[in-house]
Amino acid sequence: MYIPKHFKIEDENIIYDFIDRYGFATLFSQHNGEPYATHLPLILNKSDNALYGHFARPNEQWKDTENQQVLVVFQGPHCYISPSWYETMKAVPTWNYVSIHLYGKMEIIEDEEVIFDSLNDLVNKYESPDSPYNLKGVEPSFFEGMSKGIVAFRIKITKIEAKAKLSQNHPVERQELIIKNLENTSKQDNIQVASLMRNNLV
């Protein structure tokens, strides 16, 4: 990923928090000699330095991903930035966004206990705290049948690239004008980008 120095995120805590918040990712690999992508939720295990997830078994991407160097993209809020918001019209339109790229080796998981733990972590992350649903409460026979329909995997992370393009290369006064205009809309992405920009100015 092309990352000018203004936009590079180097703080691991910020990167990991972002991955946790925007955990629905795009997984790219080579499949049948062509680029192939699957959209899926992933769980980061920091102590293991790995991502965990699963394919639907009919999705044949898993068949040739093992030991491949794969790319996972986590995309955060993004929005259009209009030059009409600046103090001058001698400017061009642009786009602000946050994106994290993780590279790693894919491993197919066969261990049933590891499969259960990774699925349980995923459910616990996204279920409401007061939800009655819990994977540990699912009948073993039902879980066994359900798990036959998936292929679980682990991606051992080898490289991380993190970018927050939030107008840091512009003067503070211009950044404040952008924030004001983004906050003056009802679009959630605009508001989230404005919040990230404001945090940069603190």
C-alpha positions as CSV (number, residue, x, y, z in Angstrom):
1,M,0.0,0.0,0.0
2,Y,1.3,3.5,-0.9
3,I,1.6,5.4,2.4
4,P,3.1,8.9,2.4
5,K,4.8,9.7,5.8
6,H,2.0,12.0,6.9
7,F,-0.5,9.2,6.8
8,K,1.4,6.2,8.3
9,I,0.0,4.7,11.5
10,E,2.8,3.2,13.6
11,D,1.2,2.8,17.0
12,E,0.3,-0.9,17.4
13,N,-2.4,-0.1,19.9
14,I,-4.2,2.1,17.4
15,I,-3.9,-0.5,14.7
16,Y,-5.2,-3.3,16.9
17,D,-8.1,-1.2,18.2
18,F,-9.0,-0.4,14.6
19,I,-9.0,-4.0,13.6
20,D,-11.2,-4.9,16.5
21,R,-13.7,-2.1,15.7
22,Y,-13.8,-2.8,11.9
23,G,-13.4,-6.6,12.0
24,F,-15.3,-7.3,8.8
25,A,-12.5,-7.7,6.3
26,T,-11.6,-8.6,2.7
27,L,-9.3,-11.6,2.2
28,F,-7.3,-11.7,-1.0
29,S,-5.4,-14.6,-2.4
30,Q,-4.5,-16.3,-5.7
31,H,-7.2,-18.9,-6.7
32,N,-6.9,-20.8,-9.9
33,G,-4.2,-18.4,-11.0
34,E,-6.3,-15.3,-10.6
35,P,-6.9,-12.7,-7.8
36,Y,-9.8,-13.8,-5.6
37,A,-11.5,-12.1,-2.6
38,T,-13.8,-13.1,0.1
39,H,-15.6,-10.8,2.6
40,L,-15.7,-12.2,6.1
41,P,-15.4,-11.3,9.8
42,L,-12.0,-12.0,11.4
43,I,-10.7,-12.2,15.0
44,L,-7.3,-10.9,15.9
45,N,-5.4,-12.9,18.5
46,K,-2.6,-10.6,19.6
47,S,-0.7,-13.1,21.7
48,D,-0.7,-15.5,18.8
49,N,0.0,-12.8,16.3
50,A,-2.6,-14.3,14.1
51,L,-6.1,-13.7,12.5
52,Y,-8.7,-16.4,12.8
53,G,-11.7,-17.0,10.6
54,H,-13.5,-19.4,8.4
55,F,-14.7,-19.9,4.8
56,A,-18.0,-21.4,3.8
57,R,-16.9,-24.9,2.6
58,P,-18.4,-24.4,-0.9
59,N,-16.2,-21.3,-1.3
60,E,-13.3,-23.0,-3.0
61,Q,-10.8,-20.2,-2.2
62,W,-9.7,-22.3,0.8
63,K,-8.5,-25.1,-1.5
64,D,-5.3,-23.4,-2.7
65,T,-4.7,-20.7,0.1
66,E,-2.8,-22.9,2.5
67,N,0.8,-21.7,2.8
68,Q,0.0,-18.8,0.4
69,Q,1.0,-15.3,1.4
70,V,-2.4,-13.7,1.6
71,L,-3.6,-10.1,2.0
72,V,-6.3,-9.0,4.4
73,V,-7.8,-5.5,4.2
74,F,-9.7,-3.8,7.0
75,Q,-11.5,-0.7,5.7
76,G,-12.7,1.9,8.1
77,P,-14.8,5.1,7.7
78,H,-14.2,7.0,4.5
79,C,-15.6,10.1,2.8
80,Y,-15.3,12.7,0.0
81,I,-13.6,16.0,0.9
82,S,-14.7,19.0,-1.2
83,P,-12.3,21.8,-2.0
84,S,-15.3,24.2,-1.5
85,W,-14.7,23.7,2.3
86,Y,-11.3,25.3,2.1
87,E,-10.3,28.9,2.5
88,T,-9.2,28.9,-1.2
89,M,-10.6,27.4,-4.4
90,K,-7.0,26.6,-5.6
91,A,-7.4,23.0,-4.4
92,V,-8.6,19.6,-5.6
93,P,-11.2,17.1,-4.3
94,T,-9.9,14.2,-2.3
95,W,-10.9,11.3,-0.2
96,N,-10.2,10.7,3.5
97,Y,-10.1,7.2,4.9
98,V,-8.4,4.7,7.2
99,S,-7.2,1.3,6.0
100,I,-5.1,-1.5,7.5
101,H,-3.4,-4.2,5.3
102,L,-2.2,-7.4,7.0
103,Y,-0.1,-10.0,5.2
104,G,0.4,-13.5,6.4
105,K,0.6,-17.2,5.8
106,M,-2.6,-19.1,5.7
107,E,-3.0,-22.3,7.7
108,I,-6.1,-24.6,7.5
109,I,-7.3,-25.6,11.0
110,E,-8.3,-29.2,11.6
111,D,-8.3,-29.2,15.5
112,E,-12.0,-29.2,16.6
113,E,-11.2,-27.5,19.9
114,V,-9.4,-24.6,18.1
115,I,-12.3,-24.4,15.6
116,F,-14.8,-24.1,18.4
117,D,-12.8,-21.5,20.3
118,S,-12.4,-19.3,17.2
119,L,-16.1,-19.5,16.4
120,N,-17.0,-18.9,20.1
121,D,-14.8,-15.8,20.1
122,L,-16.5,-14.5,17.0
123,V,-20.0,-15.0,18.5
124,N,-19.1,-13.5,21.8
125,K,-17.7,-10.4,20.1
126,Y,-20.8,-9.6,18.1
127,E,-23.7,-10.9,20.2
128,S,-25.2,-8.4,22.5
129,P,-24.2,-8.9,26.2
130,D,-27.8,-9.6,27.1
131,S,-28.3,-12.0,24.2
132,P,-29.5,-15.5,25.2
133,Y,-27.5,-17.1,22.3
134,N,-24.2,-18.7,23.3
135,L,-22.3,-21.3,21.2
136,K,-21.6,-23.3,24.4
137,G,-25.3,-23.8,24.7
138,V,-25.6,-25.3,21.2
139,E,-26.2,-29.1,21.1
140,P,-22.9,-30.9,20.2
141,S,-24.5,-32.8,17.4
142,F,-25.9,-29.5,15.9
143,F,-22.5,-27.9,16.2
144,E,-20.8,-30.8,14.6
145,G,-23.1,-30.6,11.6
146,M,-22.7,-26.9,11.4
147,S,-18.9,-27.1,11.5
148,K,-18.9,-29.5,8.6
149,G,-20.1,-26.6,6.4
150,I,-17.1,-24.4,7.1
151,V,-13.3,-24.5,6.7
152,A,-11.5,-22.7,9.6
153,F,-8.2,-21.0,9.2
154,R,-5.4,-19.1,10.9
155,I,-3.3,-16.4,9.2
156,K,0.1,-15.9,10.9
157,I,0.8,-12.2,10.4
158,T,4.1,-11.4,8.7
159,K,3.6,-7.7,7.9
160,I,1.2,-4.8,8.8
161,E,0.7,-1.6,6.8
162,A,-1.6,1.0,8.3
163,K,-2.8,4.3,6.8
164,A,-5.0,7.1,8.1
165,K,-5.4,9.7,5.4
166,L,-7.1,12.4,7.4
167,S,-5.8,15.7,5.8
168,Q,-2.7,15.7,8.1
169,N,-0.8,17.3,5.2
170,H,-2.9,20.4,5.4
171,P,-2.7,23.4,7.8
172,V,-4.6,23.0,11.1
173,E,-6.9,25.8,10.1
174,R,-8.0,23.9,7.0
175,Q,-8.4,20.7,8.9
176,E,-10.7,22.5,11.3
177,L,-12.8,23.7,8.3
178,I,-13.0,20.2,7.0
179,I,-14.1,18.8,10.4
180,K,-16.8,21.5,10.7
181,N,-18.3,20.6,7.3
182,L,-18.1,16.9,7.9
183,E,-19.9,17.3,11.3
184,N,-22.6,19.3,9.6
185,T,-24.0,16.3,7.8
186,S,-26.0,13.2,8.8
187,K,-23.7,10.7,7.1
188,Q,-22.2,8.4,9.7
189,D,-18.9,8.0,7.7
190,N,-18.5,11.7,7.6
191,I,-19.1,12.1,11.3
192,Q,-16.7,9.2,12.1
193,V,-13.9,10.7,9.9
194,A,-14.5,14.1,11.5
195,S,-14.0,12.5,14.9
196,L,-10.8,10.8,13.9
197,M,-9.5,14.1,12.5
198,R,-10.4,15.9,15.7
199,N,-8.5,13.4,17.7
200,N,-5.4,14.1,15.6
201,L,-5.6,17.8,16.5
202,V,-5.7,17.2,20.2
